């Protein structure tokens, strides 16, 4: 590995660590964790609609007041998002924000690599 490769690897690791720290700071602001095959979200409102069309099934998610785990976004806070997926979607309701039993990093932490 060259010095430049080392610098790029360190930059990527620093970006992931900063994203994890941001996640840890904001998780208590949200009610739901949403995992799709492409992204990880925190949201305060989640609506899922299952569509069955021409033999295919897909899911439509509508999120409001959300945060997205994406190291490449400059702003991870989203007012509204519409997500379509042909794969499994996991939606988990977080404990009450006042619940002191929730670990500091929340009930689930996304992997530090994408």
VENPEHU-V988373 format. One record per backbone hydrogen bond with DSSP energy under -1.0 kcal/mol. NH is the residue of the N-H (numbers start at 0). CO is the residue of the C=O. If there is no record, write none. Layout:
((NH,CO) (NH,CO))
This chain:
((5,1) (6,2) (7,3) (8,4) (9,5) (10,6) (11,7) (12,8) (13,9) (14,10) (15,11) (16,12) (17,13) (18,14) (19,15) (20,16) (21,17) (22,18) (23,19) (24,20) (25,21) (26,22) (28,25) (29,26) (30,42) (31,42) (32,91) (33,40) (34,89) (35,38) (40,33) (41,66) (42,31) (43,63) (43,64) (44,63) (46,61) (48,59) (50,57) (52,55) (55,52) (57,50) (58,84) (59,48) (60,82) (61,46) (62,80) (63,44) (64,78) (65,77) (66,41) (67,75) (68,39) (69,67) (72,69) (77,65) (80,62) (82,60) (84,58) (89,34) (91,32) (93,30) (98,95) (101,98) (105,102))
